[in-house]
């Protein structure tokens, strides 16, 4: 009787606390409604353990579901001390269709958040001048937007989030409610599901030990 009542809470503790070992929650501000998804995504980025990041809902973000950016007040600090803001749209308006965060499966949200954390990883390697030039190019160059979005996907996949990124892409590209015009924009700017699978397989090959032929 003792074991049956003790084991479930113990399992819950192990499953929820182990990923959080890579996260300093004192440097993170996370809305309660998406805390599980944010903690799950952050667990793949040990480099961001102590990085100050606020996840904040916004009523609407033009042309985006989420948006990562350096906090303005820390923009001119050394890049090691920068603080970041990840804005999350409460409502996602795609042409005539409207979604909310509650409409999106949990794994898809983890993938979206993981993509934004990929942006944070990208930003963390850029100097202040580099970030300034980055922002200007993002405003005026569609080619640069494509490079940046693909880089964020690549960071996420390299950190082991390939399955989540794939689920996020399939959620969009296989959603009958979304128009072909919107899907085509996603295809043009982001890594395709096929490329995601290719990168996942490449990462697995690098992680697996080489097989030694005993007959040689």
C-alpha positions in Angstrom: 0.0 0.0 0.0 2.8 2.3 0.9 4.6 1.8 -2.5 1.4 2.3 -4.6 0.8 5.7 -2.9 4.5 6.8 -3.0 5.6 5.8 -6.5 3.3 8.1 -8.6 4.4 11.3 -6.8 8.0 10.1 -7.0 7.7 9.5 -10.8 6.1 13.0 -11.2 9.0 14.5 -9.3 11.6 12.7 -11.5 9.8 13.5 -14.8 9.3 17.2 -14.0 12.5 18.1 -12.1 15.2 16.3 -14.1 14.8 18.5 -17.3 14.7 21.6 -15.0 18.2 20.8 -13.8 19.4 22.6 -17.0 17.3 25.7 -16.3 17.7 28.5 -13.8 14.1 29.5 -13.4 15.1 32.6 -11.4 16.3 34.1 -14.7 13.1 33.2 -16.5 9.6 34.8 -16.5 7.1 32.3 -17.8 3.3 32.5 -18.0 1.7 29.7 -16.0 -0.4 28.5 -18.9 2.6 27.5 -21.0 5.1 26.8 -18.3 5.3 23.0 -19.1 6.0 23.7 -22.7 8.6 26.4 -22.0 10.5 24.2 -19.5 10.4 21.3 -21.9 11.9 23.5 -24.7 14.5 25.1 -22.4 15.7 21.7 -21.2 17.3 21.2 -24.7 19.3 24.4 -24.4 21.7 24.0 -21.4 23.7 27.0 -22.8 20.7 29.2 -21.9 20.5 28.0 -18.3 21.3 31.4 -16.8 20.2 33.6 -19.7 17.5 36.1 -18.7 14.4 35.4 -20.8 10.9 36.6 -20.4 8.1 34.8 -22.2 5.2 37.3 -22.6 1.8 37.1 -24.2 0.8 39.8 -26.7 -2.6 40.2 -28.2 -1.4 40.1 -31.7 2.0 39.9 -33.5 1.9 40.9 -37.1 2.8 38.0 -39.4 4.1 35.9 -36.6 3.0 33.5 -33.9 6.1 34.1 -31.7 8.9 36.6 -31.8 12.3 36.6 -30.1 14.3 39.8 -29.5 16.9 41.3 -27.2 15.3 43.4 -24.5 15.9 47.0 -25.5 17.3 48.0 -22.0 20.0 45.4 -22.3 20.8 45.9 -26.0 24.1 47.6 -25.4 25.3 45.4 -22.6 28.0 42.8 -23.4 26.4 40.0 -25.3 27.0 37.6 -22.3 24.7 39.8 -20.2 21.9 40.4 -22.7 18.3 39.8 -21.7 15.8 38.5 -24.2 12.0 38.7 -24.7 10.0 36.1 -26.5 6.6 37.5 -27.4 3.7 35.0 -27.9 0.6 36.0 -29.7 -2.6 35.2 -27.8 -4.5 35.1 -31.1 -3.0 33.8 -34.4 -4.8 35.4 -37.4 -4.1 33.7 -40.7 -6.2 35.4 -43.3 -9.8 34.6 -42.3 -8.9 31.9 -39.7 -8.2 32.7 -36.0 -6.4 30.3 -33.6 -5.5 30.7 -29.9 -2.7 29.0 -28.0 -5.3 26.7 -26.5 -6.1 25.4 -30.0 -2.5 24.3 -30.5 -1.3 20.8 -29.4 1.3 20.9 -26.6 4.1 19.3 -28.7 3.6 21.9 -31.4 3.9 24.7 -28.9 7.1 23.1 -27.6 8.4 23.1 -31.2 7.5 26.8 -31.8 9.2 27.8 -28.5 12.2 25.7 -29.4 12.4 27.6 -32.7 12.4 30.9 -30.9 15.1 29.7 -28.5 17.1 28.9 -31.6 16.9 32.6 -32.5 18.1 33.4 -29.0 21.1 31.1 -29.5 21.8 32.9 -32.8 21.6 36.3 -31.2 23.8 35.3 -28.3 26.8 34.8 -30.7 26.4 38.3 -32.3 28.1 41.5 -31.2 26.0 44.6 -30.5 27.0 46.0 -33.9 26.2 42.7 -35.4 22.7 42.8 -33.9 22.1 46.3 -35.1 23.0 45.3 -38.7 21.0 42.1 -38.3 17.8 44.1 -37.4 18.2 46.4 -40.4 18.7 43.5 -42.8 15.7 41.7 -41.4 13.5 44.7 -42.1 14.5 45.0 -45.8 15.8 41.7 -47.0 13.6 38.7 -47.6 16.7 36.6 -48.3 18.1 37.5 -44.9 14.7 36.6 -43.3 15.0 33.1 -44.9 18.6 32.7 -43.6 17.6 33.7 -40.1 14.5 31.5 -39.9 16.4 28.5 -41.3 19.3 29.1 -38.8 16.8 29.1 -35.9 15.4 25.7 -37.1 18.9 24.4 -37.5 19.9 25.4 -33.9 16.8 23.7 -32.6 17.4 20.5 -34.5 21.1 20.4 -33.5 20.0 20.6 -29.9 17.8 17.5 -30.2 14.5 19.2 -30.9 14.0 17.7 -34.4 10.9 15.7 -33.6 9.2 18.8 -32.1 10.2 21.0 -35.1 8.8 18.3 -37.4 5.5 18.2 -35.5 5.2 22.0 -35.7 5.8 22.0 -39.5 3.4 19.2 -40.1 0.7 20.9 -38.0 0.9 23.9 -40.3 1.4 22.2 -43.7 -1.1 19.4 -43.1 -3.8 21.7 -41.6 -6.7 21.8 -44.0 -8.0 25.1 -42.5 -4.9 27.0 -43.6 -4.6 28.5 -47.0 -2.1 27.4 -49.6 -0.8 31.0 -49.8 0.2 30.9 -46.1 1.7 27.4 -46.4 3.7 28.5 -49.4 5.2 31.3 -47.4 6.2 28.8 -44.7 7.8 26.5 -47.4 9.8 29.4 -48.8 11.1 30.8 -45.5 11.6 27.7 -43.3 13.3 24.3 -43.5 11.1 21.7 -45.1 10.0 18.5 -43.2 12.2 16.5 -45.5 15.2 18.7 -44.6 14.3 18.3 -40.9 14.4 14.5 -41.3 17.8 14.7 -43.1 19.3 16.9 -40.3 17.9 14.6 -37.6 19.5 11.6 -39.3 22.8 13.5 -39.7 22.8 14.4 -36.0 22.1 10.7 -35.1 25.0 9.5 -37.2 27.3 12.0 -35.5 26.2 10.9 -32.0 26.5 7.1 -32.6 29.9 5.4 -32.1 31.6 4.1 -35.2 31.1 0.4 -35.9 34.4 -1.5 -36.0 34.6 -4.5 -38.3 36.3 -7.2 -36.3 37.2 -9.0 -39.5 39.5 -6.2 -40.7 
